[in-house]
């Protein structure tokens, strides 16, 4: 057995089920190993950003790492934008990056680069000195590292840089899986400090992120809210929140800083659970970076790496809220809209036609804005653009569909972001995935128009306008998707969009809808 086969056997023994691959010459022994170990399903993507984004979507839906197989430094570089998003989502992932054998590195061959420096931007664990004797154990350690909770925004991405000599050299066999790491629990003194803040009443809020957005955590938080009258909110772009009728009702922080400050106005105690103090997405002149209104005190129940479910359960017990009511979203019949398409009518069409148990991946302002309107429609798992690097939605939907083949998936993408990773359509067609993609086709980077106006610019010059315009030439998304093997159609009215959405959910395989209109992000 060579090192590559020992590595793949080890990852399979640890529980890795999927490898999203875009291999090259340096990874041929690993390709051979994947061929001999069918326990790991290999999925080909035409672009590394699809590999990393799909591994992110898979992780969000399963809580387990998939592997990616990337070709040297340039291949890794192509995947970094969605690795950034995955890091911000705390998604577990194992990147296997091929490299030249050790004896070849000194020759400065064309693809030679400093892979480790690239990997430092998003990795919680890096190994770049594997040998054929250590490669299997390095794989087991990478798996463990991807499940170990890291502080701050370090994330849970392990990167194993595999020299070709480590792959082709002889190995003594696979390594045994390591014990699975567990989250640490908060100290009882934290409970004793936080409970009185809620017991005294007043205008308080629990801000829930990461582990605190899991269904069990939200249930305890809702009981606390029922007992104490505090408000519940998630961050603006949570990695995953399960919602819809029968699920815990929770608000979401808005996007723009003045909106956040308005939402938090009057809050006496903001209690952070699993996340960080709200910060403006971008810096603006005259606007604070940390979005805490005057008079608001910030406290912390748990850090990102700590067990938020246990913390909220113990806090609920301390407050006598174990048997308090859980506030849930209720089912509301949403009528289908009529007439020309705009952002509002697209959102209403989506909400009116949503199937139960749908997974929604968003990569657009319009898609993110749809979230509150869909929570009274159908049960859903909502996957947001966590890191702001557009081009996530299509790949993330691809990974989610592979993770949950029995669930429908809806991707709501802006035409600008979708153009970054349109290769995901090819993988969706190849794998026969049940993904409905709605393209908000406004032929513009419209968020930039909004941001430009926020500078106080009322007269957009010719050069600036051209830099926000993606309608010259106009992209025909239906033809593009068809060329990748995905059927599609264009909707110009709400009636057409509703009909196409219903048809797509009833028909197996991927489908794309180009929604044309004067759309606002």
Beta strands, then each sheet from edge to edge (+ up, - down):
strand 1: 18-21
strand 2: 41-44
strand 3: 66-70
strand 4: 93-99
strand 5: 125-127
strand 6: 157-163
strand 7: 204-208
strand 8: 231-234
strand 9: 241-243
strand 10: 251-252
strand 11: 269-273
strand 12: 297-302
strand 13: 358-363
strand 14: 380-383
strand 15: 409-414
strand 16: 435-441
strand 17: 487-491
strand 18: 511-516
sheet 1: 2+ 1+ 3+ 4+ 6+ 5+
sheet 2: 10+ 8+ 7+ 11+ 12+
sheet 3: 9+ 14- 13- 15- 16- 18- 17-
end
